[in-house]
Amino acid sequence: MELVRKVLNETLTIAVFVFVMMVIIDYVNVITRGRVQTLIRGGGFKQYIFSALFGLIPACLGLFLVVGFYVRGLISFGALFAAMIATAGDEELLMFALFPDKTIILLTITFIIAIISGLLIDRIIPILKIRTCEECELSEIHNEDEHFHYFGFRETVEILKNMTLARFLLLLLLAGSVIFFTIHLLTEDEIHSEQVILIIVNLIATFVIITVPEHYLNEHIWNHIAKRHLIKIFVITFSVLFVIELLSEFADLKALVTGHLNLVYMSAILIGLIPQSGPHLIFVMMYAKGIIPFGVLLVNTVVQDGHGLLPLIPHSLRDSLLIKLFKVIISGIILIVLYFTGLM
């Protein structure tokens, strides 16, 4: 029971952090009405930089925007590839929750790799006579909401008086989280910055839940983030943590992994090929527990792209396969560098 309680507490903390960050990111994206995406227009070197920056946006929002630009013919295949390399998927938020300092280092490395590889890919494609997507149609990108508008004080009060079940449950979740994190903060001997950040982002998300219109709440937050992401993240996180903690009770996982490091690196590449968030979580958790080295997490992060590739597959399966092929090649180069530098 102690094992279950420990895993449950850790899972709740991670899942709530990911949820509130998704709410805040989606809210910022909608209130700007996608204006920030104009930065990526115009081609040239800046398309690689801003594509990679959009790729760094946690979860699917940034990548979906970049895919939308690509299928419109507004950016090159190399710029799209840069975004796919830079992304860490939904796992990025988990990494910030578990090891923020190392996450910044990891994303800085992937960002540099993304820009360089994007430039090289655009130079190599014409030489190899590879034809990329030529007849892509407009992709549906979820960055605007015509029903969105700001509420005044009176409207907000009226909404709270006639609160829907969805809004009530979301506020209950956030209020409970704030109370939980505050109690932990006040009962510990020293103040941890992570807990302060958790309280702040929960309060910001609470403000969003209280002030957004009903349509936005239902479509963006309840149906998309809460139902599709929160439940999945909770279940997968709990399962992975439970398995790792359970195995750790009976075996020295770190010693086992160290003895078969080549297989672990190969697994990081193969699992990274799955176009979905979730399977890669195992490497995030194993790194957080000190079981695998940084190099394994780096290789897996480079190969995976969360579910950002899914909107591209219906438009061009060949381009999707090309992205994965080039990613495997780049991960191989990274492995060679790690090997000769003694970091593997």
C-alpha positions as CSV (number, residue, x, y, z in Angstrom):
1,M,0.0,0.0,0.0
2,E,2.9,2.3,0.7
3,L,4.2,1.8,-2.8
4,V,0.8,2.6,-4.3
5,R,0.4,5.8,-2.1
6,K,3.9,7.0,-3.2
7,V,3.3,6.4,-6.9
8,L,-0.2,7.9,-6.7
9,N,1.1,11.1,-5.0
10,E,3.8,11.5,-7.6
11,T,1.4,10.7,-10.5
12,L,-1.1,13.3,-9.3
13,T,1.5,16.0,-9.0
14,I,2.8,15.3,-12.5
15,A,-0.6,15.0,-14.1
16,V,-2.0,18.2,-12.6
17,F,1.2,20.1,-13.6
18,V,0.9,18.9,-17.2
19,F,-2.9,19.7,-17.3
20,V,-2.6,23.3,-16.0
21,M,0.4,24.0,-18.4
22,M,-1.7,22.7,-21.3
23,V,-4.6,25.0,-20.2
24,I,-2.3,28.0,-20.0
25,I,-0.6,27.3,-23.3
26,D,-3.9,26.8,-25.2
27,Y,-5.3,30.0,-23.6
28,V,-2.3,32.1,-24.7
29,N,-2.5,30.6,-28.1
30,V,-6.2,31.5,-28.6
31,I,-6.1,35.0,-27.1
32,T,-3.3,35.9,-29.5
33,R,-5.5,34.3,-32.3
34,G,-2.5,32.7,-33.9
35,R,-0.8,36.0,-34.6
36,V,2.5,34.7,-33.3
37,Q,2.6,32.2,-36.3
38,T,3.3,35.2,-38.6
39,L,6.9,35.0,-37.4
40,I,7.5,31.9,-39.3
41,R,6.4,33.2,-42.7
42,G,8.8,34.4,-45.4
43,G,11.2,31.4,-45.7
44,G,14.9,31.9,-45.4
45,F,17.0,31.1,-42.3
46,K,14.3,32.4,-39.9
47,Q,11.9,29.6,-40.9
48,Y,14.3,27.0,-39.3
49,I,14.7,29.0,-36.1
50,F,11.0,29.7,-35.6
51,S,9.9,26.2,-36.7
52,A,12.3,24.8,-34.1
53,L,10.9,27.3,-31.5
54,F,7.4,26.2,-32.3
55,G,8.5,22.6,-31.9
56,L,9.7,23.4,-28.4
57,I,6.1,24.4,-27.4
58,P,4.9,21.5,-25.1
59,A,2.3,19.1,-26.4
60,C,0.9,19.3,-29.9
61,L,0.0,23.0,-30.4
62,G,3.3,24.1,-31.9
63,L,3.8,21.1,-34.2
64,F,0.2,21.3,-35.5
65,L,0.9,24.9,-36.4
66,V,4.1,24.0,-38.3
67,V,2.4,21.1,-40.1
68,G,-0.3,23.6,-41.1
69,F,2.3,25.9,-42.6
70,Y,4.0,23.0,-44.4
71,V,0.9,21.7,-46.0
72,R,0.1,25.2,-47.2
73,G,3.5,25.4,-48.9
74,L,4.7,28.2,-46.7
75,I,7.7,26.5,-45.2
76,S,10.2,23.9,-46.5
77,F,10.5,20.3,-45.6
78,G,13.7,21.1,-43.7
79,A,11.8,23.6,-41.6
80,L,9.2,21.1,-40.8
81,F,11.9,18.6,-39.9
82,A,13.5,21.1,-37.6
83,A,10.2,21.4,-35.6
84,M,9.9,17.6,-35.4
85,I,13.5,17.3,-34.1
86,A,13.1,20.1,-31.5
87,T,9.9,18.7,-30.0
88,A,9.8,16.6,-26.9
89,G,6.0,15.9,-27.2
90,D,3.8,15.8,-24.1
91,E,6.7,14.4,-22.2
92,E,8.3,17.8,-22.2
93,L,6.0,19.0,-19.5
94,L,6.7,15.9,-17.5
95,M,10.4,16.5,-17.8
96,F,10.1,20.1,-16.6
97,A,8.1,18.7,-13.6
98,L,10.8,16.1,-12.8
99,F,14.1,17.6,-13.8
100,P,13.8,21.2,-15.0
101,D,17.6,22.0,-15.2
102,K,18.4,18.9,-17.3
103,T,15.3,19.5,-19.5
104,I,16.6,23.0,-20.4
105,I,20.0,21.4,-21.4
106,L,18.2,18.7,-23.4
107,L,16.0,21.1,-25.3
108,T,18.9,23.4,-26.0
109,I,20.8,20.5,-27.6
110,T,17.8,19.3,-29.6
111,F,17.1,23.0,-30.7
112,I,20.6,23.3,-32.1
113,I,20.4,19.9,-33.8
114,A,17.0,20.8,-35.2
115,I,18.3,24.0,-36.9
116,I,21.5,22.4,-38.3
117,S,19.6,19.3,-39.5
118,G,16.8,21.3,-41.1
119,L,19.3,23.3,-43.1
120,L,21.2,20.2,-44.2
121,I,18.0,18.3,-45.1
122,D,16.9,21.1,-47.5
123,R,20.4,21.0,-49.1
124,I,20.4,17.2,-49.4
125,I,16.8,16.6,-50.8
126,P,17.5,18.3,-54.2
127,I,20.7,16.3,-54.6
128,L,19.0,13.0,-53.9
129,K,16.1,14.1,-56.1
130,I,13.5,13.4,-53.3
131,R,10.1,14.8,-54.0
132,T,8.2,16.1,-50.9
133,C,4.5,16.8,-50.5
134,E,3.3,18.7,-53.6
135,E,-0.5,18.5,-53.4
136,C,-1.2,19.1,-49.7
137,E,-4.4,20.7,-48.7
138,L,-5.3,23.1,-45.9
139,S,-4.9,21.4,-42.5
140,E,-7.3,22.1,-39.7
141,I,-5.3,23.9,-37.0
142,H,-6.9,24.6,-33.7
143,N,-5.5,28.1,-32.9
144,E,-8.6,30.3,-33.1
145,D,-12.1,30.2,-31.5
146,E,-14.7,32.5,-33.0
147,H,-16.8,32.1,-29.9
148,F,-14.0,33.4,-27.6
149,H,-14.4,36.7,-25.9
150,Y,-13.3,38.3,-22.7
151,F,-15.8,38.4,-19.8
152,G,-16.4,41.4,-17.6
153,F,-16.8,41.1,-13.8
154,R,-20.6,40.8,-13.9
155,E,-20.6,38.1,-16.6
156,T,-18.0,36.1,-14.7
157,V,-20.1,36.3,-11.5
158,E,-23.2,35.2,-13.5
159,I,-21.2,32.2,-14.9
160,L,-20.2,31.1,-11.4
161,K,-23.7,31.4,-10.1
162,N,-24.9,29.0,-12.9
163,M,-21.8,26.9,-13.0
164,T,-21.8,23.8,-15.3
165,L,-20.6,20.4,-14.0
166,A,-17.5,20.6,-16.2
167,R,-16.4,24.0,-14.8
168,F,-17.2,22.9,-11.3
169,L,-15.1,19.7,-11.6
170,L,-12.2,21.6,-13.1
171,L,-12.3,24.2,-10.4
172,L,-12.5,21.5,-7.7
173,L,-9.4,19.8,-9.2
174,L,-7.4,23.0,-9.2
175,A,-8.6,24.2,-5.8
176,G,-7.7,20.8,-4.3
177,S,-4.3,20.9,-6.0
178,V,-3.5,24.4,-4.6
179,I,-4.5,23.3,-1.1
180,F,-2.5,20.1,-1.4
181,F,0.7,21.9,-2.6
182,T,0.3,24.7,-0.1
183,I,0.1,22.3,2.8
184,H,3.2,20.5,1.6
185,L,5.0,23.9,1.3
186,L,4.0,25.0,4.8
187,T,4.8,21.7,6.5
188,E,8.3,21.2,5.1
189,D,11.5,22.6,6.6
190,E,12.6,24.4,3.5
191,I,10.8,26.1,0.6
192,H,11.2,24.3,-2.8
193,S,10.9,26.4,-5.9
194,E,9.1,23.6,-7.7
195,Q,6.2,23.7,-5.2
196,V,5.9,27.5,-5.5
197,I,5.7,27.2,-9.3
198,L,3.1,24.5,-9.0
199,I,0.9,26.8,-6.9
200,I,1.4,29.8,-9.2
201,V,0.5,27.9,-12.4
202,N,-2.5,26.3,-10.7
203,L,-3.8,29.8,-9.7
204,I,-3.3,31.0,-13.3
205,A,-5.2,28.0,-14.6
206,T,-7.9,28.7,-12.1
207,F,-8.3,32.3,-13.4
208,V,-8.6,30.8,-16.9
209,I,-11.3,28.3,-15.9
210,I,-13.3,31.0,-14.1
211,T,-13.2,33.6,-16.9
212,V,-13.5,31.7,-20.2
213,P,-16.8,31.3,-22.1
214,E,-18.7,28.1,-22.0
215,H,-17.9,27.0,-25.6
216,Y,-14.2,27.5,-25.1
217,L,-14.3,25.6,-21.8
218,N,-16.1,22.6,-23.3
219,E,-14.3,22.4,-26.6
220,H,-10.7,23.3,-25.7
221,I,-10.3,22.5,-22.0
222,W,-12.9,19.8,-21.1
223,N,-13.2,17.8,-24.2
224,H,-9.7,18.2,-25.6
225,I,-7.3,18.7,-22.7
226,A,-9.1,17.1,-19.7
227,K,-10.7,14.1,-21.5
228,R,-8.1,13.3,-24.1
229,H,-4.9,14.3,-22.4
230,L,-5.3,14.4,-18.6
231,I,-6.8,10.9,-18.2
232,K,-4.2,9.3,-20.6
233,I,-1.3,11.1,-18.9
234,F,-2.5,10.0,-15.4
235,V,-3.0,6.3,-16.5
236,I,0.3,6.0,-18.4
237,T,2.3,7.9,-15.7
238,F,0.9,5.8,-12.9
239,S,1.5,2.6,-14.8
240,V,5.1,3.4,-15.7
241,L,6.0,4.6,-12.2
242,F,4.3,1.6,-10.6
243,V,6.2,-0.8,-12.8
244,I,9.5,0.9,-12.3
245,E,9.1,1.1,-8.5
246,L,7.9,-2.5,-8.4
247,L,10.8,-3.8,-10.4
248,S,13.2,-1.7,-8.2
249,E,12.0,-3.7,-5.2
250,F,13.3,-7.0,-6.7
251,A,16.2,-5.9,-8.9
252,D,18.9,-3.3,-9.4
253,L,17.5,-1.8,-12.6
254,K,20.4,0.7,-13.0
255,A,23.0,-2.2,-12.9
256,L,20.8,-4.2,-15.3
257,V,20.5,-1.3,-17.8
258,T,24.2,-0.5,-17.5
259,G,25.0,-4.1,-18.5
260,H,22.9,-4.0,-21.6
261,L,23.3,-0.3,-22.6
262,N,23.5,-1.1,-26.4
263,L,20.0,-2.7,-26.2
264,V,18.7,0.2,-24.3
265,Y,19.9,2.7,-26.9
266,M,18.4,0.5,-29.7
267,S,15.1,0.4,-27.8
268,A,15.1,4.2,-27.4
269,I,15.3,4.5,-31.2
270,L,12.7,1.9,-32.0
271,I,10.2,3.1,-29.5
272,G,10.9,6.7,-30.7
273,L,9.5,5.6,-34.1
274,I,6.0,5.3,-32.7
275,P,4.0,8.4,-33.7
276,Q,2.3,8.9,-30.4
277,S,2.9,10.3,-27.0
278,G,3.0,7.8,-24.2
279,P,5.5,5.1,-25.0
280,H,8.4,7.5,-24.6
281,L,7.4,8.2,-21.0
282,I,9.3,5.1,-19.9
283,F,12.6,6.8,-20.8
284,V,11.7,10.0,-19.0
285,M,10.8,8.2,-15.8
286,M,13.9,5.9,-16.0
287,Y,16.1,9.0,-16.4
288,A,14.3,10.7,-13.5
289,K,15.0,7.7,-11.3
290,G,18.7,7.7,-12.3
291,I,18.4,4.3,-14.2
292,I,19.5,5.4,-17.7
293,P,22.1,8.0,-18.8
294,F,21.3,11.3,-20.4
295,G,22.4,10.0,-23.8
296,V,19.5,7.5,-24.0
297,L,16.9,10.2,-23.2
298,L,18.6,12.5,-25.8
299,V,18.4,9.8,-28.6
300,N,14.8,9.0,-27.8
301,T,13.8,12.7,-27.7
302,V,15.4,13.2,-31.1
303,V,13.6,10.2,-32.8
304,Q,10.2,10.7,-31.2
305,D,7.8,13.6,-32.2
306,G,4.8,12.8,-29.9
307,H,1.6,12.9,-32.0
308,G,2.8,15.9,-34.0
309,L,3.3,13.7,-37.0
310,L,-0.3,12.5,-37.1
311,P,-1.8,15.5,-38.9
312,L,0.8,15.1,-41.7
313,I,0.2,11.4,-42.4
314,P,-3.1,11.8,-44.2
315,H,-1.5,14.5,-46.4
316,S,1.7,12.7,-47.2
317,L,2.6,9.3,-45.8
318,R,5.9,9.5,-47.8
319,D,7.0,12.7,-46.1
320,S,6.1,11.2,-42.7
321,L,8.3,8.2,-43.4
322,L,11.1,10.4,-44.7
323,I,11.0,12.4,-41.4
324,K,11.4,9.1,-39.4
325,L,14.1,7.9,-41.7
326,F,16.2,11.0,-41.4
327,K,15.6,11.0,-37.6
328,V,17.0,7.5,-37.4
329,I,20.1,8.6,-39.3
330,I,20.6,11.6,-37.1
331,S,20.2,9.4,-33.9
332,G,22.9,7.1,-35.4
333,I,25.2,10.1,-35.8
334,I,24.5,11.1,-32.2
335,L,25.3,7.6,-31.0
336,I,28.7,7.7,-32.8
337,V,29.5,11.1,-31.2
338,L,28.5,9.8,-27.8
339,Y,30.6,6.7,-28.3
340,F,33.8,8.5,-29.4
341,T,33.4,11.2,-26.7
342,G,33.0,8.5,-24.0
343,L,29.5,9.8,-23.0
344,M,27.6,6.7,-24.2
